[in-house]
Amino acid sequence: MKQYKYPKISEWKSLCERPSQNQENLSGRVKSVFDDVKNNGDKALKLYTEKFDGVVLNDFKVSESQINEANNLVSDALKSAIKLASENITKFHASQQEEKKIIETTEGVFCWRESRAIQNIGIYIPGGTAPLFSTVLMLGIPANIAGCQDIALCSPPDMDGKINPAILFTADLIGIKNIYKVGGSQAIAALTFGTETIPKVDKIFGPGNQYVTAAKQLAQNYGVAIDIPAGPSEVLVIVDENSVPEFVAADLLSQAEHGTDSQVILLSNSEKIINEINIEINKQIEDLPRKEIAKIALENSKSILLDSIDEAIAFSNYYAPEHLILAIENAENFINQITNAGSVFLGNYSPESAGDYASGTNHTLPTNGFAKNYSGVSLDSFVKKITFQNITKTGIKNIGKTIEVIAEAEELMAHKKAISVRLKYLKKTSTGSA
């Protein structure tokens, strides 16, 4: 990790830059895939699956027998862990359901809002060296609670034409049956347009590499919504002399092992604790199976010495991290100062891994500074809010004149007349009652 001491505020912008990605021809390649899938459907998917995944598939949908086979390949210990995580995630997201509240804004004027599930959603789950079956829980559970009617899950096949067993077990556990062996930008294209096998959806969720990310952004041009802008994973950790270096090093490395383009930031008001953490990082990294990935990620990472914890919080808000860990004394006292972060972890015993897997909060979070204007995925991500109003005779009499004045000022006379005809009718019939 590169080390910096007492940077000026004018230097913060450069210190907050994320690792740059090679975007050369990326948009053009993804657009080409989209056009091909739109025009040729499953035929195009077959060609891209052979080209990018190295396997020839004649049927993309995962069969019931393949799901049953996968269930037998997952250990009882992992099944129990997934079930416990599922229970906690369900409990937290179910608490986000809102009761209908009817508000009488003026006597006789009643307004309220109700949630309606997005009917058709697509979930993308990366495979490869780190199959993210935990993301199936994070996306599938709130989708079920929201009442989404149809859920299509896409994940890339391995060289044997199969999806990781843990992904299939987890999907089956929460009732997702429509699972497809398709990955990359071609999977996002299939969910955007629909093919002979894969249904078109209204909104696409899930992380992925730069091609998947670019594909999700392109999908929006075709009337399909996405969860959040996503990029490489990141964590920012603020520490003081009450931090445990062993804990902090493990937290930083847990992000660094995600990918070579991940970034970790360490902030402190103590040079001593920064040095101790860096020593611990060098010790722990040698034991990691993914140490080569972590080492490259650390080259893009920074430790920064600042004057105070308050200044560290200010720097964090400027950076807007996906994950923020406050491994400091009395971390709760700083909650109100935090304005930009995807998810926050307080104290020495709240590792980011807990939120990634089993505490109950969602791990699908804004990256690359988007925590300044986006929230992480929640139950609200799977619903639309529809407003309703019911205006009585008394109500239209109470607000009618106000509406007429505003409509006339905007020179929209038909708007005014829609009120006037009602007021004249009420006056004529002389009912006047609500």
C-alpha positions as CSV (number, residue, x, y, z in Angstrom):
1,M,0.0,0.0,0.0
2,K,1.2,3.5,-0.8
3,Q,1.6,5.7,2.2
4,Y,0.6,9.4,2.6
5,K,1.0,11.7,5.5
6,Y,-1.1,14.7,6.2
7,P,-2.3,15.5,2.7
8,K,-3.8,18.9,2.0
9,I,-7.5,19.0,1.1
10,S,-6.5,20.0,-2.4
11,E,-4.8,16.6,-2.7
12,W,-7.9,14.6,-1.7
13,K,-9.3,14.4,-5.2
14,S,-6.3,12.6,-6.6
15,L,-6.1,10.3,-3.5
16,C,-9.7,9.3,-4.0
17,E,-9.2,8.2,-7.6
18,R,-10.2,4.6,-8.2
19,P,-8.0,2.1,-10.3
20,S,-8.6,2.9,-14.0
21,Q,-10.0,0.2,-16.2
22,N,-9.1,-0.4,-19.8
23,Q,-12.2,0.8,-21.6
24,E,-10.8,0.5,-25.1
25,N,-13.4,-0.9,-27.5
26,L,-15.5,-2.0,-24.5
27,S,-18.7,-0.2,-25.4
28,G,-18.4,-1.3,-29.0
29,R,-17.9,-4.9,-28.1
30,V,-20.9,-5.0,-25.8
31,K,-23.1,-3.2,-28.3
32,S,-22.1,-5.8,-30.9
33,V,-23.1,-8.6,-28.5
34,F,-26.4,-6.9,-27.8
35,D,-27.2,-6.5,-31.5
36,D,-26.4,-10.2,-32.2
37,V,-28.5,-11.5,-29.3
38,K,-31.4,-9.2,-30.2
39,N,-31.4,-10.5,-33.8
40,N,-30.4,-14.1,-33.3
41,G,-31.5,-15.1,-29.8
42,D,-30.4,-18.5,-28.5
43,K,-28.2,-19.0,-31.6
44,A,-26.1,-16.1,-30.6
45,L,-26.0,-17.2,-27.0
46,K,-24.7,-20.6,-28.1
47,L,-21.9,-19.0,-30.1
48,Y,-20.8,-16.7,-27.3
49,T,-21.0,-19.4,-24.7
50,E,-18.6,-21.5,-26.8
51,K,-16.4,-18.6,-27.4
52,F,-16.1,-17.1,-23.9
53,D,-16.9,-20.1,-21.7
54,G,-15.4,-22.9,-23.8
55,V,-18.4,-25.1,-23.7
56,V,-21.1,-26.0,-26.3
57,L,-24.6,-26.0,-24.9
58,N,-27.8,-27.0,-26.6
59,D,-30.0,-26.2,-23.6
60,F,-29.4,-23.2,-21.4
61,K,-32.0,-23.8,-18.7
62,V,-30.9,-25.8,-15.7
63,S,-33.1,-28.9,-15.3
64,E,-34.7,-30.2,-12.1
65,S,-32.4,-33.2,-12.1
66,Q,-29.3,-30.9,-12.3
67,I,-30.6,-28.9,-9.3
68,N,-31.1,-32.1,-7.3
69,E,-27.6,-33.3,-8.3
70,A,-26.1,-30.0,-7.1
71,N,-27.9,-30.3,-3.8
72,N,-26.2,-33.6,-3.1
73,L,-22.8,-32.0,-3.8
74,V,-23.1,-29.2,-1.2
75,S,-21.8,-30.2,2.3
76,D,-24.2,-30.2,5.2
77,A,-22.1,-27.5,6.9
78,L,-22.4,-25.2,4.0
79,K,-26.1,-25.9,3.7
80,S,-26.6,-25.0,7.4
81,A,-24.6,-21.8,7.0
82,I,-26.6,-20.7,3.9
83,K,-29.8,-21.4,5.7
84,L,-28.8,-19.3,8.7
85,A,-27.7,-16.4,6.5
86,S,-31.0,-16.8,4.6
87,E,-33.0,-16.4,7.8
88,N,-31.1,-13.3,8.9
89,I,-31.4,-11.6,5.5
90,T,-35.1,-12.5,5.4
91,K,-35.7,-11.0,8.8
92,F,-33.9,-7.7,8.0
93,H,-35.5,-7.2,4.6
94,A,-39.0,-8.1,5.8
95,S,-38.7,-5.3,8.3
96,Q,-38.5,-2.9,5.4
97,Q,-42.1,-3.5,4.4
98,E,-44.2,-0.4,4.8
99,E,-47.7,-0.1,6.1
100,K,-50.1,2.0,4.0
101,K,-50.6,5.4,5.6
102,I,-53.6,7.5,4.5
103,I,-52.9,11.2,5.0
104,E,-55.7,13.8,5.0
105,T,-53.8,16.8,3.6
106,T,-56.8,19.0,3.7
107,E,-60.3,18.2,5.0
108,G,-61.8,15.8,2.5
109,V,-58.5,15.2,0.6
110,F,-57.0,11.8,1.2
111,C,-53.5,10.8,-0.2
112,W,-51.5,7.6,0.3
113,R,-48.8,5.5,-1.3
114,E,-48.7,1.7,-2.0
115,S,-45.9,-0.6,-3.1
116,R,-46.2,-2.8,-6.1
117,A,-43.7,-5.4,-7.0
118,I,-41.7,-5.2,-10.2
119,Q,-43.1,-8.2,-12.0
120,N,-40.2,-9.6,-14.0
121,I,-36.6,-9.3,-12.7
122,G,-33.3,-10.8,-13.8
123,I,-30.5,-11.7,-11.5
124,Y,-26.9,-12.1,-12.6
125,I,-24.6,-14.2,-10.5
126,P,-20.9,-14.3,-11.4
127,G,-19.2,-17.7,-11.5
128,G,-15.5,-18.4,-12.1
129,T,-13.0,-18.6,-9.3
130,A,-15.3,-17.0,-6.7
131,P,-18.9,-18.0,-7.4
132,L,-21.0,-15.5,-5.5
133,F,-23.8,-17.8,-4.2
134,S,-24.3,-15.3,-1.3
135,T,-25.6,-12.8,-3.9
136,V,-28.4,-15.2,-4.7
137,L,-29.6,-14.6,-1.2
138,M,-29.1,-10.9,-1.3
139,L,-31.2,-10.5,-4.4
140,G,-33.6,-13.4,-4.4
141,I,-34.8,-12.9,-0.9
142,P,-36.0,-9.3,-1.1
143,A,-37.4,-10.1,-4.6
144,N,-39.6,-12.8,-3.0
145,I,-40.6,-10.6,-0.1
146,A,-41.6,-7.8,-2.5
147,G,-43.7,-10.3,-4.5
148,C,-41.9,-10.3,-7.8
149,Q,-43.8,-12.6,-10.1
150,D,-41.0,-14.0,-12.3
151,I,-37.3,-14.3,-11.4
152,A,-34.8,-15.3,-14.0
153,L,-31.2,-16.1,-12.8
154,C,-28.3,-16.2,-15.2
155,S,-24.8,-17.5,-14.3
156,P,-21.9,-18.6,-16.5
157,P,-21.3,-22.4,-16.9
158,D,-18.0,-24.1,-16.2
159,M,-16.1,-26.2,-18.7
160,D,-18.4,-29.1,-18.0
161,G,-21.5,-26.9,-18.8
162,K,-22.6,-26.7,-15.2
163,I,-23.3,-24.0,-12.7
164,N,-21.6,-24.1,-9.3
165,P,-23.6,-26.4,-7.0
166,A,-23.7,-23.9,-4.2
167,I,-25.4,-21.3,-6.5
168,L,-28.0,-23.9,-7.6
169,F,-28.6,-25.1,-4.0
170,T,-29.1,-21.5,-2.8
171,A,-31.4,-20.6,-5.7
172,D,-33.5,-23.7,-5.0
173,L,-33.6,-23.0,-1.3
174,I,-35.3,-19.6,-1.8
175,G,-37.5,-20.9,-4.6
176,I,-35.8,-19.6,-7.8
177,K,-36.6,-22.2,-10.5
178,N,-35.8,-20.4,-13.8
179,I,-32.0,-20.7,-13.9
180,Y,-30.0,-20.3,-17.1
181,K,-26.4,-21.3,-17.9
182,V,-25.4,-18.0,-19.6
183,G,-22.8,-15.5,-18.5
184,G,-21.1,-12.2,-19.5
185,S,-22.7,-9.4,-21.5
186,Q,-24.6,-11.9,-23.6
187,A,-26.6,-12.9,-20.5
188,I,-27.5,-9.2,-19.8
189,A,-28.5,-8.9,-23.5
190,A,-30.7,-12.0,-23.2
191,L,-32.5,-10.5,-20.2
192,T,-32.9,-7.2,-21.9
193,F,-34.5,-8.5,-25.1
194,G,-35.6,-12.0,-24.3
195,T,-34.7,-15.1,-26.4
196,E,-36.4,-18.3,-27.2
197,T,-35.3,-19.6,-23.8
198,I,-34.7,-16.7,-21.6
199,P,-37.5,-14.2,-20.7
200,K,-37.2,-10.5,-21.1
201,V,-37.2,-8.7,-17.8
202,D,-38.0,-5.2,-16.4
203,K,-35.0,-4.8,-14.1
204,I,-31.6,-6.4,-13.9
205,F,-29.7,-7.0,-10.7
206,G,-26.3,-8.3,-9.8
207,P,-22.5,-7.7,-10.0
208,G,-20.1,-8.7,-12.7
209,N,-16.9,-7.8,-14.6
210,Q,-16.4,-4.7,-16.7
211,Y,-18.3,-6.3,-19.6
212,V,-21.3,-7.1,-17.5
213,T,-21.2,-3.6,-15.9
214,A,-21.1,-2.0,-19.4
215,A,-23.9,-4.3,-20.6
216,K,-26.2,-3.3,-17.7
217,Q,-25.6,0.3,-18.5
218,L,-26.4,-0.3,-22.1
219,A,-29.6,-2.2,-21.1
220,Q,-31.0,1.1,-19.8
221,N,-31.1,2.4,-23.4
222,Y,-33.7,-0.3,-24.2
223,G,-36.1,0.4,-21.3
224,V,-34.7,-2.0,-18.8
225,A,-33.8,-0.7,-15.3
226,I,-30.8,-1.8,-13.3
227,D,-30.1,-1.9,-9.6
228,I,-27.1,0.4,-9.2
229,P,-24.0,1.4,-11.1
230,A,-21.4,-1.2,-10.1
231,G,-17.6,-1.4,-10.3
232,P,-14.7,-3.1,-8.5
233,S,-15.3,-3.7,-4.8
234,E,-13.7,-1.4,-2.2
235,V,-13.4,-0.8,1.5
236,L,-12.3,2.2,3.6
237,V,-11.2,1.5,7.2
238,I,-10.7,4.2,9.8
239,V,-8.6,3.2,12.8
240,D,-7.2,4.7,16.0
241,E,-4.9,3.3,18.6
242,N,-7.8,1.2,20.0
243,S,-7.9,-0.9,16.8
244,V,-6.6,-4.4,16.6
245,P,-4.0,-4.6,13.8
246,E,-4.7,-8.2,13.1
247,F,-8.4,-7.5,12.7
248,V,-7.9,-4.5,10.4
249,A,-5.3,-6.3,8.2
250,A,-7.8,-9.2,7.7
251,D,-10.6,-6.7,6.8
252,L,-8.4,-5.0,4.2
253,L,-7.2,-8.2,2.7
254,S,-10.8,-9.5,2.5
255,Q,-11.5,-6.8,-0.1
256,A,-8.1,-7.0,-1.8
257,E,-8.7,-10.7,-2.6
258,H,-11.9,-9.9,-4.6
259,G,-10.0,-8.8,-7.7
260,T,-6.9,-7.1,-9.0
261,D,-9.0,-3.9,-9.6
262,S,-10.3,-3.8,-6.0
263,Q,-9.1,-1.0,-3.7
264,V,-8.6,-0.6,0.0
265,I,-8.1,2.6,1.9
266,L,-6.7,2.9,5.5
267,L,-7.1,6.1,7.4
268,S,-5.8,7.0,10.8
269,N,-4.6,9.7,13.2
270,S,-1.8,7.4,14.4
271,E,1.2,6.6,12.3
272,K,2.1,3.8,14.8
273,I,-1.1,1.9,14.2
274,I,-0.8,2.3,10.5
275,N,2.7,0.7,10.6
276,E,1.5,-2.1,12.8
277,I,-1.4,-2.9,10.4
278,N,1.0,-2.8,7.3
279,I,3.3,-5.3,9.1
280,E,0.2,-7.5,9.8
281,I,-0.9,-7.3,6.2
282,N,2.5,-8.5,4.9
283,K,2.2,-11.4,7.4
284,Q,-1.3,-12.5,6.6
285,I,-1.2,-12.1,2.8
286,E,1.3,-15.0,2.4
287,D,-1.3,-17.5,3.7
288,L,-4.0,-16.5,1.2
289,P,-4.8,-18.8,-1.7
290,R,-5.6,-15.6,-3.7
291,K,-2.5,-13.7,-2.5
292,E,-1.3,-12.8,-6.0
293,I,-4.7,-11.1,-6.7
294,A,-4.5,-9.3,-3.3
295,K,-1.0,-8.1,-3.9
296,I,-1.9,-6.4,-7.2
297,A,-5.0,-4.8,-5.5
298,L,-2.8,-3.5,-2.8
299,E,-0.6,-1.7,-5.4
300,N,-3.7,0.4,-6.1
301,S,-4.4,1.0,-2.4
302,K,-3.4,3.6,0.1
303,S,-2.8,4.3,3.8
304,I,-3.2,7.9,4.8
305,L,-2.2,9.6,8.0
306,L,-4.5,12.5,9.0
307,D,-4.7,14.9,11.9
308,S,-7.8,13.5,13.5
309,I,-10.7,11.0,13.3
310,D,-13.0,13.9,12.4
311,E,-10.8,14.6,9.4
312,A,-10.7,10.9,8.5
313,I,-14.6,10.9,8.5
314,A,-14.5,14.0,6.2
315,F,-12.1,12.3,3.8
316,S,-14.3,9.2,3.8
317,N,-17.3,11.2,2.9
318,Y,-15.4,12.7,0.0
319,Y,-14.3,9.2,-1.1
320,A,-17.8,7.7,-0.6
321,P,-16.8,4.1,0.0
322,E,-18.8,1.0,-0.8
323,H,-17.9,-0.4,2.6
324,L,-16.8,1.8,5.6
325,I,-15.4,0.3,8.8
326,L,-15.0,2.4,11.9
327,A,-12.5,0.4,13.9
328,I,-12.3,3.1,16.5
329,E,-13.2,3.8,20.1
330,N,-16.8,4.9,20.6
331,A,-17.6,4.4,16.9
332,E,-21.3,5.0,17.5
333,N,-20.5,8.6,18.3
334,F,-19.5,9.3,14.8
335,I,-22.6,8.0,13.0
336,N,-24.2,11.4,12.4
337,Q,-21.1,12.6,10.7
338,I,-21.3,9.9,8.0
339,T,-23.0,11.2,4.9
340,N,-21.6,9.0,2.0
341,A,-21.2,5.3,2.4
342,G,-22.8,2.1,1.0
343,S,-22.7,0.1,4.3
344,V,-21.1,1.0,7.6
345,F,-19.5,-1.4,10.1
346,L,-19.0,-0.1,13.7
347,G,-16.3,-1.2,16.1
348,N,-13.6,-3.9,16.2
349,Y,-16.1,-6.8,16.0
350,S,-18.1,-5.7,13.0
351,P,-16.1,-7.0,10.0
352,E,-17.3,-6.3,6.5
353,S,-17.5,-10.1,5.9
354,A,-20.5,-10.2,8.3
355,G,-22.4,-7.9,5.9
356,D,-21.2,-9.8,2.9
357,Y,-22.7,-13.0,4.1
358,A,-24.9,-13.3,7.2
359,S,-25.7,-10.3,9.4
360,G,-28.8,-9.6,7.4
361,T,-27.9,-6.3,5.5
362,N,-27.5,-6.4,1.8
363,H,-24.1,-6.6,0.2
364,T,-25.1,-5.2,-3.2
365,L,-23.8,-1.7,-2.8
366,P,-22.8,1.4,-4.8
367,T,-19.1,1.6,-5.7
368,N,-16.8,4.0,-7.5
369,G,-18.1,7.0,-5.5
370,F,-21.8,6.4,-6.3
371,A,-22.5,6.1,-2.6
372,K,-22.8,9.9,-2.9
373,N,-26.1,9.5,-4.7
374,Y,-27.2,5.9,-4.6
375,S,-28.3,3.5,-1.9
376,G,-27.5,-0.1,-1.7
377,V,-30.1,-2.7,-2.8
378,S,-33.0,-3.1,-0.4
379,L,-36.6,-4.2,-0.5
380,D,-37.4,-0.9,-2.2
381,S,-35.2,-1.9,-5.1
382,F,-37.8,-4.5,-6.1
383,V,-40.9,-2.4,-5.9
384,K,-42.5,0.7,-7.4
385,K,-44.3,3.2,-5.3
386,I,-47.7,4.2,-6.6
387,T,-49.6,7.2,-5.1
388,F,-53.3,7.3,-4.7
389,Q,-55.8,10.1,-3.8
390,N,-59.4,10.1,-3.0
391,I,-61.1,13.6,-2.9
392,T,-64.6,14.0,-1.5
393,K,-67.1,16.7,-2.3
394,T,-65.9,18.7,0.7
395,G,-62.3,18.1,-0.4
396,I,-62.7,19.5,-3.9
397,K,-64.5,22.5,-2.5
398,N,-61.6,23.1,0.0
399,I,-58.7,22.9,-2.5
400,G,-60.6,23.8,-5.8
401,K,-59.9,27.5,-5.7
402,T,-56.2,26.9,-5.1
403,I,-55.9,24.6,-8.1
404,E,-57.8,27.1,-10.3
405,V,-55.5,29.9,-9.4
406,I,-52.3,27.9,-10.1
407,A,-53.7,26.5,-13.3
408,E,-54.6,29.9,-14.6
409,A,-51.2,31.3,-13.7
410,E,-49.6,28.5,-15.8
411,E,-52.0,29.3,-18.6
412,L,-53.4,25.7,-18.6
413,M,-57.1,26.5,-18.8
414,A,-58.2,22.9,-19.4
415,H,-56.6,22.1,-16.0
416,K,-58.6,25.0,-14.4
417,K,-61.8,23.9,-16.1
418,A,-61.5,20.3,-14.7
419,I,-62.0,21.9,-11.3
420,S,-64.4,24.6,-12.3
421,V,-67.0,22.2,-13.8
422,R,-67.0,20.2,-10.5
423,L,-67.4,23.3,-8.3
424,K,-70.2,24.6,-10.5
425,Y,-71.9,21.2,-10.4
426,L,-71.7,21.1,-6.6
427,K,-73.1,24.6,-6.3
428,K,-75.9,23.8,-8.7
429,T,-77.0,20.6,-7.0
430,S,-76.4,22.2,-3.6
431,T,-75.5,18.9,-2.0
432,G,-72.3,20.2,-0.4
433,S,-72.0,17.2,1.8
434,A,-68.9,15.0,1.8
